[in-house]
Amino acid sequence: QVQLVESGGGLVQPGGSLRLSCAASGFSVIFSRMSWYRQAPGKERELVAKMASFSGGTDYADSVKGRFTMSRDTAKKTVYLQMNSLKPEDTARYYCNTWRDNVDYWGQGTQVTVSS
């Protein structure tokens, strides 16, 4: 049974950092494409970062390039999103996603609020 559980969100001041975690169960993260999305109130969900299966190659939205880094720990079956130099516009609920066997799986999300 595929399950994704995010953690690590919170309130942070502009310029601060957070590291989000996504614990996966029911599958191996190395064999699956993994992604981070976010959704702010009144806005559509948007892709923030994605990691290819096997190679682990990453790609980022232009709005977060150079500030966010996605990584994985295959032994812990966890993917991470390191977020630095956070801005108020990064405020959103962040979701972990994987796509397997033509099915999209989502976690419950973790809230990130960037405010002074």
MMTF fields as JSON, N, C-alpha, C and O atoms, coordinates in Angstrom:
{
  "mmtfVersion": "1.0.0",
  "mmtfProducer": "UNKNOWN",
  "numBonds": 463,
  "numAtoms": 464,
  "numGroups": 116,
  "numChains": 1,
  "numModels": 1,
  "chainsPerModel": [1],
  "groupsPerChain": [116],
  "chainIdList": ["A"],
  "bondAtomList": [4, 2, 8, 6, 12, 10, 16, 14, 20, 18, 24, 22, 28, 26, 32, 30, 36, 34, 40, 38, 44, 42, 48, 46, 52, 50, 56, 54, 60, 58, 64, 62, 68, 66, 72, 70, 76, 74, 80, 78, 84, 82, 88, 86, 92, 90, 96, 94, 100, 98, 104, 102, 108, 106, 112, 110, 116, 114, 120, 118, 124, 122, 128, 126, 132, 130, 136, 134, 140, 138, 144, 142, 148, 146, 152, 150, 156, 154, 160, 158, 164, 162, 168, 166, 172, 170, 176, 174, 180, 178, 184, 182, 188, 186, 192, 190, 196, 194, 200, 198, 204, 202, 208, 206, 212, 210, 216, 214, 220, 218, 224, 222, 228, 226, 232, 230, 236, 234, 240, 238, 244, 242, 248, 246, 252, 250, 256, 254, 260, 258, 264, 262, 268, 266, 272, 270, 276, 274, 280, 278, 284, 282, 288, 286, 292, 290, 296, 294, 300, 298, 304, 302, 308, 306, 312, 310, 316, 314, 320, 318, 324, 322, 328, 326, 332, 330, 336, 334, 340, 338, 344, 342, 348, 346, 352, 350, 356, 354, 360, 358, 364, 362, 368, 366, 372, 370, 376, 374, 380, 378, 384, 382, 388, 386, 392, 390, 396, 394, 400, 398, 404, 402, 408, 406, 412, 410, 416, 414, 420, 418, 424, 422, 428, 426, 432, 430, 436, 434, 440, 438, 444, 442, 448, 446, 452, 450, 456, 454, 460, 458],
  "bondOrderList": [1, 1, 1, 1, 1, 1, 1, 1, 1, 1, 1, 1, 1, 1, 1, 1, 1, 1, 1, 1, 1, 1, 1, 1, 1, 1, 1, 1, 1, 1, 1, 1, 1, 1, 1, 1, 1, 1, 1, 1, 1, 1, 1, 1, 1, 1, 1, 1, 1, 1, 1, 1, 1, 1, 1, 1, 1, 1, 1, 1, 1, 1, 1, 1, 1, 1, 1, 1, 1, 1, 1, 1, 1, 1, 1, 1, 1, 1, 1, 1, 1, 1, 1, 1, 1, 1, 1, 1, 1, 1, 1, 1, 1, 1, 1, 1, 1, 1, 1, 1, 1, 1, 1, 1, 1, 1, 1, 1, 1, 1, 1, 1, 1, 1, 1],
  "groupList": [{"groupName": "GLN", "atomNameList": ["N", "CA", "C", "O"], "elementList": ["N", "C", "C", "O"], "formalChargeList": [0, 0, 0, 0], "bondAtomList": [1, 0, 2, 1, 3, 2], "bondOrderList": [1, 1, 2], "singleLetterCode": "Q", "chemCompType": "L-PEPTIDE LINKING"}, {"groupName": "VAL", "atomNameList": ["N", "CA", "C", "O"], "elementList": ["N", "C", "C", "O"], "formalChargeList": [0, 0, 0, 0], "bondAtomList": [1, 0, 2, 1, 3, 2], "bondOrderList": [1, 1, 2], "singleLetterCode": "V", "chemCompType": "L-PEPTIDE LINKING"}, {"groupName": "LEU", "atomNameList": ["N", "CA", "C", "O"], "elementList": ["N", "C", "C", "O"], "formalChargeList": [0, 0, 0, 0], "bondAtomList": [1, 0, 2, 1, 3, 2], "bondOrderList": [1, 1, 2], "singleLetterCode": "L", "chemCompType": "L-PEPTIDE LINKING"}, {"groupName": "GLU", "atomNameList": ["N", "CA", "C", "O"], "elementList": ["N", "C", "C", "O"], "formalChargeList": [0, 0, 0, 0], "bondAtomList": [1, 0, 2, 1, 3, 2], "bondOrderList": [1, 1, 2], "singleLetterCode": "E", "chemCompType": "L-PEPTIDE LINKING"}, {"groupName": "SER", "atomNameList": ["N", "CA", "C", "O"], "elementList": ["N", "C", "C", "O"], "formalChargeList": [0, 0, 0, 0], "bondAtomList": [1, 0, 2, 1, 3, 2], "bondOrderList": [1, 1, 2], "singleLetterCode": "S", "chemCompType": "L-PEPTIDE LINKING"}, {"groupName": "GLY", "atomNameList": ["N", "CA", "C", "O"], "elementList": ["N", "C", "C", "O"], "formalChargeList": [0, 0, 0, 0], "bondAtomList": [1, 0, 2, 1, 3, 2], "bondOrderList": [1, 1, 2], "singleLetterCode": "G", "chemCompType": "PEPTIDE LINKING"}, {"groupName": "PRO", "atomNameList": ["N", "CA", "C", "O"], "elementList": ["N", "C", "C", "O"], "formalChargeList": [0, 0, 0, 0], "bondAtomList": [1, 0, 2, 1, 3, 2], "bondOrderList": [1, 1, 2], "singleLetterCode": "P", "chemCompType": "L-PEPTIDE LINKING"}, {"groupName": "ARG", "atomNameList": ["N", "CA", "C", "O"], "elementList": ["N", "C", "C", "O"], "formalChargeList": [0, 0, 0, 0], "bondAtomList": [1, 0, 2, 1, 3, 2], "bondOrderList": [1, 1, 2], "singleLetterCode": "R", "chemCompType": "L-PEPTIDE LINKING"}, {"groupName": "CYS", "atomNameList": ["N", "CA", "C", "O"], "elementList": ["N", "C", "C", "O"], "formalChargeList": [0, 0, 0, 0], "bondAtomList": [1, 0, 2, 1, 3, 2], "bondOrderList": [1, 1, 2], "singleLetterCode": "C", "chemCompType": "L-PEPTIDE LINKING"}, {"groupName": "ALA", "atomNameList": ["N", "CA", "C", "O"], "elementList": ["N", "C", "C", "O"], "formalChargeList": [0, 0, 0, 0], "bondAtomList": [1, 0, 2, 1, 3, 2], "bondOrderList": [1, 1, 2], "singleLetterCode": "A", "chemCompType": "L-PEPTIDE LINKING"}, {"groupName": "PHE", "atomNameList": ["N", "CA", "C", "O"], "elementList": ["N", "C", "C", "O"], "formalChargeList": [0, 0, 0, 0], "bondAtomList": [1, 0, 2, 1, 3, 2], "bondOrderList": [1, 1, 2], "singleLetterCode": "F", "chemCompType": "L-PEPTIDE LINKING"}, {"groupName": "ILE", "atomNameList": ["N", "CA", "C", "O"], "elementList": ["N", "C", "C", "O"], "formalChargeList": [0, 0, 0, 0], "bondAtomList": [1, 0, 2, 1, 3, 2], "bondOrderList": [1, 1, 2], "singleLetterCode": "I", "chemCompType": "L-PEPTIDE LINKING"}, {"groupName": "MET", "atomNameList": ["N", "CA", "C", "O"], "elementList": ["N", "C", "C", "O"], "formalChargeList": [0, 0, 0, 0], "bondAtomList": [1, 0, 2, 1, 3, 2], "bondOrderList": [1, 1, 2], "singleLetterCode": "M", "chemCompType": "L-PEPTIDE LINKING"}, {"groupName": "TRP", "atomNameList": ["N", "CA", "C", "O"], "elementList": ["N", "C", "C", "O"], "formalChargeList": [0, 0, 0, 0], "bondAtomList": [1, 0, 2, 1, 3, 2], "bondOrderList": [1, 1, 2], "singleLetterCode": "W", "chemCompType": "L-PEPTIDE LINKING"}, {"groupName": "TYR", "atomNameList": ["N", "CA", "C", "O"], "elementList": ["N", "C", "C", "O"], "formalChargeList": [0, 0, 0, 0], "bondAtomList": [1, 0, 2, 1, 3, 2], "bondOrderList": [1, 1, 2], "singleLetterCode": "Y", "chemCompType": "L-PEPTIDE LINKING"}, {"groupName": "LYS", "atomNameList": ["N", "CA", "C", "O"], "elementList": ["N", "C", "C", "O"], "formalChargeList": [0, 0, 0, 0], "bondAtomList": [1, 0, 2, 1, 3, 2], "bondOrderList": [1, 1, 2], "singleLetterCode": "K", "chemCompType": "L-PEPTIDE LINKING"}, {"groupName": "THR", "atomNameList": ["N", "CA", "C", "O"], "elementList": ["N", "C", "C", "O"], "formalChargeList": [0, 0, 0, 0], "bondAtomList": [1, 0, 2, 1, 3, 2], "bondOrderList": [1, 1, 2], "singleLetterCode": "T", "chemCompType": "L-PEPTIDE LINKING"}, {"groupName": "ASP", "atomNameList": ["N", "CA", "C", "O"], "elementList": ["N", "C", "C", "O"], "formalChargeList": [0, 0, 0, 0], "bondAtomList": [1, 0, 2, 1, 3, 2], "bondOrderList": [1, 1, 2], "singleLetterCode": "D", "chemCompType": "L-PEPTIDE LINKING"}, {"groupName": "ASN", "atomNameList": ["N", "CA", "C", "O"], "elementList": ["N", "C", "C", "O"], "formalChargeList": [0, 0, 0, 0], "bondAtomList": [1, 0, 2, 1, 3, 2], "bondOrderList": [1, 1, 2], "singleLetterCode": "N", "chemCompType": "L-PEPTIDE LINKING"}],
  "groupTypeList": [0, 1, 0, 2, 1, 3, 4, 5, 5, 5, 2, 1, 0, 6, 5, 5, 4, 2, 7, 2, 4, 8, 9, 9, 4, 5, 10, 4, 1, 11, 10, 4, 7, 12, 4, 13, 14, 7, 0, 9, 6, 5, 15, 3, 7, 3, 2, 1, 9, 15, 12, 9, 4, 10, 4, 5, 5, 16, 17, 14, 9, 17, 4, 1, 15, 5, 7, 10, 16, 12, 4, 7, 17, 16, 9, 15, 15, 16, 1, 14, 2, 0, 12, 18, 4, 2, 15, 6, 3, 17, 16, 9, 7, 14, 14, 8, 18, 16, 13, 7, 17, 18, 1, 17, 14, 13, 5, 0, 5, 16, 0, 1, 16, 1, 4, 4],
  "groupIdList": [1, 2, 3, 4, 5, 6, 7, 8, 9, 10, 11, 12, 13, 14, 15, 16, 17, 18, 19, 20, 21, 22, 23, 24, 25, 26, 27, 28, 29, 30, 31, 32, 33, 34, 35, 36, 37, 38, 39, 40, 41, 42, 43, 44, 45, 46, 47, 48, 49, 50, 51, 52, 53, 54, 55, 56, 57, 58, 59, 60, 61, 62, 63, 64, 65, 66, 67, 68, 69, 70, 71, 72, 73, 74, 75, 76, 77, 78, 79, 80, 81, 82, 83, 84, 85, 86, 87, 88, 89, 90, 91, 92, 93, 94, 95, 96, 97, 98, 99, 100, 101, 102, 103, 104, 105, 106, 107, 108, 109, 110, 111, 112, 113, 114, 115, 116],
  "secStructList": [7, 7, 3, 3, 3, 3, 3, 7, 7, 3, 3, 3, 7, 6, 6, 7, 7, 3, 3, 3, 3, 3, 3, 3, 3, 1, 1, 7, 4, 4, 4, 1, 3, 3, 3, 3, 3, 3, 3, 7, 6, 6, 1, 7, 7, 3, 3, 3, 3, 3, 3, 7, 6, 6, 6, 7, 7, 3, 3, 3, 7, 6, 6, 6, 6, 6, 6, 3, 3, 3, 3, 3, 3, 6, 6, 6, 6, 3, 3, 3, 3, 3, 3, 7, 1, 7, 7, 4, 4, 4, 7, 3, 3, 3, 3, 3, 3, 3, 3, 3, 6, 6, 3, 3, 3, 3, 7, 7, 7, 3, 3, 3, 3, 3, 7, 7],
  "xCoordList": [0.846, 0.0, 0.88, 1.683, 0.715, 1.537, 1.053, -0.139, 1.994, 1.67, 2.805, 3.979, 2.443, 3.411, 3.044, 1.888, 4.021, 3.771, 4.8, 5.995, 4.317, 5.201, 5.338, 4.453, 6.471, 6.713, 7.753, 8.4, 7.913, 8.972, 8.519, 9.325, 7.245, 6.763, 6.719, 6.951, 6.418, 6.322, 6.345, 6.216, 6.515, 6.591, 8.058, 8.799, 8.474, 9.868, 9.9, 9.02, 10.902, 11.049, 11.628, 12.312, 11.367, 11.984, 13.5, 14.129, 14.066, 15.497, 15.887, 17.039, 14.949, 15.219, 15.178, 14.997, 15.352, 15.41, 14.507, 14.234, 14.054, 13.319, 13.706, 14.082, 13.608, 13.784, 12.534, 12.168, 11.894, 10.717, 11.139, 12.092, 10.419, 10.658, 9.388, 8.274, 9.581, 8.469, 8.848, 9.699, 8.207, 8.465, 7.544, 6.322, 8.151, 7.384, 7.284, 8.216, 6.157, 5.987, 5.225, 4.423, 5.494, 4.82, 5.538, 5.08, 6.658, 7.428, 8.803, 9.041, 9.699, 11.047, 11.172, 10.801, 11.697, 11.794, 12.772, 12.672, 13.711, 14.678, 14.028, 14.515, 12.947, 12.288, 11.121, 10.406, 10.927, 9.755, 10.139, 11.049, 9.436, 9.576, 8.918, 7.775, 9.636, 9.143, 9.098, 9.95, 8.097, 7.938, 7.462, 6.872, 7.735, 7.174, 6.318, 6.74, 5.114, 4.202, 3.861, 4.093, 3.312, 2.791, 1.516, 1.282, 0.703, -0.534, -0.79, -0.909, -0.873, -1.193, -2.699, -3.344, -3.256, -4.704, -5.125, -4.518, -6.165, -6.682, -5.882, -6.184, -4.857, -4.018, -4.024, -4.378, -3.625, -3.531, -2.284, -1.294, -2.366, -1.196, -0.128, -0.421, 1.121, 2.201, 3.359, 3.617, 4.043, 5.212, 6.386, 6.698, 7.026, 8.177, 9.476, 10.416, 9.53, 10.745, 10.369, 9.36, 11.198, 10.967, 12.3, 13.331, 12.228, 13.425, 13.121, 12.131, 13.98, 13.804, 14.098, 14.896, 13.438, 13.766, 15.165, 15.681, 15.757, 17.095, 18.178, 18.938, 18.273, 19.375, 19.308, 20.337, 18.083, 17.945, 18.145, 18.281, 18.163, 18.29, 17.134, 15.999, 17.409, 16.393, 16.113, 16.935, 14.947, 14.555, 13.687, 12.977, 13.755, 13.086, 12.292, 12.615, 11.263, 10.546, 11.482, 12.333, 11.317, 12.187, 12.139, 13.137, 10.989, 10.815, 11.625, 11.819, 12.104, 12.844, 14.272, 15.034, 14.64, 15.993, 17.048, 16.957, 18.049, 19.123, 18.826, 19.717, 17.569, 17.192, 16.738, 16.972, 16.1, 15.577, 16.412, 16.895, 16.57, 17.29, 16.519, 16.173, 16.256, 15.571, 16.592, 17.519, 16.418, 17.337, 16.558, 15.372, 17.252, 16.589, 17.573, 18.785, 17.021, 17.768, 17.047, 15.988, 17.627, 16.929, 16.813, 15.842, 17.797, 17.735, 16.584, 15.929, 16.34, 15.261, 13.941, 12.908, 13.984, 12.786, 12.155, 10.944, 13.0, 12.57, 13.149, 14.309, 12.346, 12.84, 12.723, 11.881, 13.586, 13.675, 13.559, 13.824, 13.16, 13.199, 13.829, 13.198, 15.082, 15.784, 15.436, 15.668, 14.885, 14.435, 15.215, 15.108, 15.992, 16.785, 16.309, 15.577, 16.73, 16.379, 14.881, 14.461, 14.098, 12.652, 12.072, 12.533, 11.045, 10.364, 8.892, 8.365, 8.236, 6.8, 5.982, 4.987, 6.402, 5.662, 5.845, 5.189, 6.726, 6.866, 5.822, 5.714, 5.059, 4.022, 2.999, 2.407, 2.8, 1.883, 1.855, 2.625, 0.957, 0.982, 1.778, 1.518, 2.744, 3.641, 3.269, 3.052, 3.202, 2.772, 3.85, 4.522, 3.989, 4.843, 3.986, 2.815, 4.582, 3.821, 4.675, 5.876, 4.05, 4.673, 3.628, 2.426, 4.116, 3.247, 3.691, 4.811, 2.775, 3.114, 1.939, 0.793, 2.237, 1.184, -0.015, -1.164, 0.272, -0.777, -1.649, -2.774, -1.141, -1.892, -1.04, 0.143, -1.642, -0.989, -1.267, -2.41, -0.2, -0.341, 0.125, 1.117, -0.602, -0.298, -0.26, -0.984, 0.597, 0.559, -0.477, -1.187, -0.551, -1.54, -1.045, -1.826, 0.228, 0.796, 1.316, 0.924, 2.21, 2.733, 2.771, 3.194, 2.319, 2.177, 3.491, 4.162, 3.85, 5.008, 4.512, 3.845, 4.841, 4.455, 5.709, 6.454, 5.927, 7.094, 6.589, 5.941, 6.897, 6.374, 7.23, 7.787, 7.323, 8.039, 7.057, 7.466],
  "yCoordList": [-1.192, 0.0, 1.239, 1.451, 2.049, 3.254, 4.32, 4.616, 4.883, 5.964, 6.962, 6.591, 8.244, 9.335, 10.198, 10.589, 10.492, 11.309, 12.43, 12.188, 13.654, 14.821, 15.346, 15.174, 15.987, 16.649, 17.726, 17.795, 18.578, 19.578, 20.994, 21.923, 21.175, 22.529, 23.35, 22.839, 24.632, 25.503, 26.964, 27.321, 27.797, 29.242, 29.659, 29.299, 30.408, 30.837, 32.274, 32.693, 33.018, 34.392, 34.43, 33.494, 35.487, 35.634, 35.513, 36.062, 34.787, 34.527, 33.264, 32.835, 32.676, 31.473, 30.208, 30.246, 29.085, 27.782, 26.779, 26.878, 25.815, 24.664, 23.452, 23.574, 22.281, 21.05, 20.205, 19.802, 19.947, 19.087, 17.647, 17.385, 16.726, 15.303, 14.637, 15.038, 13.627, 12.818, 11.356, 10.822, 10.723, 9.312, 8.458, 8.595, 7.576, 6.723, 5.314, 4.816, 4.685, 3.281, 2.576, 3.177, 1.3, 0.505, 0.463, -0.2, 1.159, 1.154, 1.743, 2.303, 1.601, 2.143, 3.449, 3.529, 4.474, 5.787, 5.775, 6.62, 4.842, 4.832, 4.361, 4.692, 3.601, 3.081, 3.945, 3.581, 5.076, 5.897, 7.355, 7.879, 7.984, 9.42, 10.09, 9.783, 10.992, 11.685, 13.188, 13.732, 13.837, 15.272, 15.977, 15.371, 17.259, 18.164, 19.193, 19.791, 19.378, 20.404, 21.335, 21.014, 22.48, 23.367, 24.025, 24.165, 24.42, 25.106, 26.194, 25.929, 27.426, 28.556, 28.815, 28.429, 29.45, 29.728, 30.484, 31.492, 29.991, 30.658, 30.432, 31.006, 29.592, 29.333, 27.849, 27.003, 27.555, 26.168, 25.517, 26.179, 24.207, 23.463, 23.555, 23.415, 23.793, 23.937, 23.012, 22.716, 22.567, 21.712, 22.554, 23.587, 22.113, 22.822, 22.138, 22.797, 20.818, 20.072, 18.633, 18.115, 18.002, 16.605, 15.883, 16.463, 14.588, 13.755, 12.504, 11.814, 12.228, 11.058, 9.787, 9.786, 8.709, 7.417, 7.001, 7.516, 6.1, 5.567, 6.65, 6.712, 7.491, 8.459, 9.493, 9.988, 9.82, 10.851, 12.261, 13.201, 12.414, 13.747, 14.628, 14.162, 15.902, 16.806, 17.966, 18.325, 18.52, 19.695, 20.552, 20.035, 21.87, 22.786, 23.849, 24.208, 24.335, 25.493, 26.7, 26.824, 27.576, 28.75, 29.572, 30.172, 29.595, 30.429, 29.954, 30.709, 28.7, 28.173, 27.754, 27.364, 27.827, 27.428, 28.208, 29.425, 27.474, 28.106, 28.264, 28.591, 28.031, 28.163, 26.823, 26.559, 25.992, 24.713, 23.575, 23.646, 22.533, 21.343, 20.102, 19.936, 19.238, 17.975, 16.857, 16.799, 15.964, 14.848, 13.636, 13.728, 12.502, 11.304, 10.46, 10.513, 9.69, 8.692, 7.371, 7.112, 6.547, 5.336, 4.339, 3.586, 4.334, 3.423, 3.793, 2.915, 5.081, 5.547, 5.691, 5.994, 5.47, 5.605, 6.983, 7.12, 7.973, 9.345, 10.294, 10.165, 11.236, 12.321, 13.615, 13.755, 14.551, 15.8, 16.985, 16.88, 18.099, 19.358, 20.386, 20.863, 20.71, 21.732, 23.08, 23.319, 23.953, 25.261, 26.352, 26.501, 27.108, 28.198, 29.533, 29.588, 30.596, 31.95, 32.068, 32.569, 31.613, 31.581, 32.978, 33.921, 33.077, 34.341, 34.215, 33.104, 35.316, 35.236, 34.534, 33.872, 34.682, 34.029, 32.524, 31.846, 31.992, 30.54, 29.951, 28.731, 30.807, 30.333, 29.505, 29.964, 28.273, 27.344, 26.04, 25.839, 25.177, 23.814, 22.994, 23.041, 22.247, 21.483, 20.012, 19.433, 19.421, 18.035, 17.204, 17.657, 15.99, 14.997, 14.174, 13.903, 13.785, 13.068, 11.993, 12.176, 10.876, 9.892, 9.371, 9.396, 8.905, 8.379, 6.968, 6.725, 6.032, 4.641, 3.913, 4.093, 3.08, 2.267, 3.106, 2.722, 4.263, 5.161, 5.751, 6.178, 5.777, 6.358, 7.419, 7.203, 8.555, 9.621, 9.414, 9.223, 9.456, 9.338, 10.635, 11.234, 11.057, 12.313, 12.096, 11.265, 12.861, 12.91, 13.922, 14.51, 14.114, 15.043, 16.487, 17.42, 16.66, 17.995, 18.505, 18.037, 19.48, 20.152, 21.658, 22.084, 22.448, 23.895, 24.608, 24.388, 25.464, 26.347, 27.783, 28.189, 28.543, 29.95, 30.791, 30.612, 31.706, 32.59, 33.992, 34.635, 34.448, 35.742, 36.292, 35.544, 37.595, 38.243, 38.629, 39.189],
  "zCoordList": [0.0, 0.0, 0.0, 0.909, -1.031, -1.172, -0.191, -0.109, 0.544, 1.467, 1.489, 1.451, 1.55, 1.631, 2.829, 2.988, 3.664, 4.852, 4.913, 5.076, 4.779, 4.828, 6.252, 7.091, 6.496, 7.773, 7.573, 6.529, 8.593, 8.56, 8.293, 8.346, 8.007, 7.766, 9.036, 10.132, 8.878, 10.045, 9.651, 8.48, 10.664, 10.466, 10.48, 11.395, 9.482, 9.385, 8.881, 8.128, 9.292, 8.838, 7.427, 7.015, 6.696, 5.367, 5.463, 6.368, 4.516, 4.526, 5.273, 5.214, 5.964, 6.741, 5.902, 4.685, 6.594, 5.932, 6.628, 7.824, 5.846, 6.362, 5.528, 4.362, 6.149, 5.392, 5.544, 6.648, 4.436, 4.427, 4.172, 3.438, 4.786, 4.584, 4.074, 4.411, 3.267, 2.781, 2.971, 2.259, 3.932, 4.217, 3.366, 3.412, 2.592, 1.687, 2.245, 2.876, 2.009, 2.372, 1.264, 0.55, 1.144, 0.126, -1.204, -2.134, -1.31, -2.55, -2.251, -1.181, -3.225, -3.078, -3.846, -5.017, -3.179, -3.831, -4.994, -5.883, -5.01, -6.102, -7.397, -8.478, -7.319, -8.515, -8.973, -9.906, -8.327, -8.623, -8.839, -8.197, -9.744, -9.903, -8.694, -8.356, -8.055, -6.877, -7.152, -7.853, -6.591, -6.831, -5.565, -4.671, -5.524, -4.513, -5.249, -6.239, -4.737, -5.233, -4.077, -2.911, -4.416, -3.381, -3.88, -5.081, -2.913, -3.245, -2.214, -1.018, -2.707, -1.858, -1.925, -2.9, -0.925, -0.929, -2.182, -2.543, -2.837, -4.017, -5.286, -6.333, -5.189, -6.36, -6.703, -5.881, -7.931, -8.349, -7.767, -7.454, -7.635, -7.187, -8.268, -9.456, -7.847, -8.808, -8.463, -7.297, -9.5, -9.327, -8.858, -9.451, -7.806, -7.25, -7.654, -8.098, -7.499, -7.787, -8.112, -7.635, -8.927, -9.252, -9.367, -9.706, -9.067, -9.099, -9.908, -9.665, -10.863, -11.711, -10.927, -9.989, -11.329, -10.739, -11.188, -12.18, -10.481, -10.739, -10.709, -9.743, -11.718, -11.791, -10.673, -10.214, -10.235, -9.208, -9.73, -8.948, -11.034, -11.603, -11.183, -11.086, -10.934, -10.413, -11.372, -12.215, -11.208, -11.971, -11.055, -10.193, -11.254, -10.34, -11.092, -12.225, -10.443, -10.968, -10.95, -10.07, -11.919, -11.999, -10.713, -10.316, -10.073, -8.891, -7.689, -6.737, -7.725, -6.572, -6.931, -6.047, -8.183, -8.588, -7.822, -7.656, -7.361, -6.611, -5.13, -4.347, -4.741, -3.326, -2.727, -1.547, -3.528, -3.052, -3.624, -4.755, -2.83, -3.27, -2.849, -1.679, -3.814, -3.535, -3.468, -4.277, -2.496, -2.346, -1.836, -1.52, -1.764, -1.268, -0.473, -0.681, 0.434, 1.19, 0.94, 1.512, 0.087, -0.314, 0.836, 0.912, 1.727, 2.866, 3.797, 4.359, 3.959, 4.83, 4.079, 4.676, 2.752, 1.913, 2.113, 2.289, 2.079, 2.344, 1.305, 0.912, 0.87, 0.035, 0.823, 1.71, 0.477, 1.213, 0.265, -0.932, 0.829, 0.106, 1.044, 1.986, 0.761, 1.528, 0.929, -0.256, 1.739, 1.254, 1.977, 3.195, 1.226, 1.769, 1.219, 0.231, 1.865, 1.418, 1.158, 0.115, 2.096, 1.911, 1.811, 2.453, 0.982, 0.726, 1.127, 1.187, 1.394, 1.726, 0.643, 0.939, -0.6, -1.69, -1.734, -2.525, -0.898, -0.771, 0.171, 0.298, 0.827, 1.741, 0.982, 0.005, 1.448, 0.778, 1.569, 2.508, 1.164, 1.666, 0.661, -0.541, 1.163, 0.308, 0.352, 1.417, -0.843, -0.985, -1.672, -2.598, -1.194, -1.828, -2.788, -2.519, -3.899, -4.928, -5.573, -5.775, -5.893, -6.754, -7.728, -7.461, -8.848, -9.906, -10.205, -10.652, -9.944, -10.124, -10.743, -10.332, -11.748, -12.367, -12.768, -12.547, -13.363, -13.864, -12.766, -13.024, -11.559, -10.442, -9.759, -9.497, -9.475, -8.717, -7.225, -6.809, -6.44, -4.998, -4.349, -4.766, -3.327, -2.634, -1.124, -0.576, -0.476, 0.972, 1.414, 0.599, 2.735, 3.277, 3.248, 3.432, 3.02, 2.936, 4.262, 5.331, 4.168, 5.35, 5.055, 3.981, 6.033, 5.816, 6.053, 7.062, 5.112, 5.239, 5.192, 4.241, 6.22, 6.279, 6.469, 7.432, 5.54, 5.605, 5.919, 5.093, 7.12, 7.559, 8.684, 9.488, 8.724, 9.823, 10.936, 11.953]
}
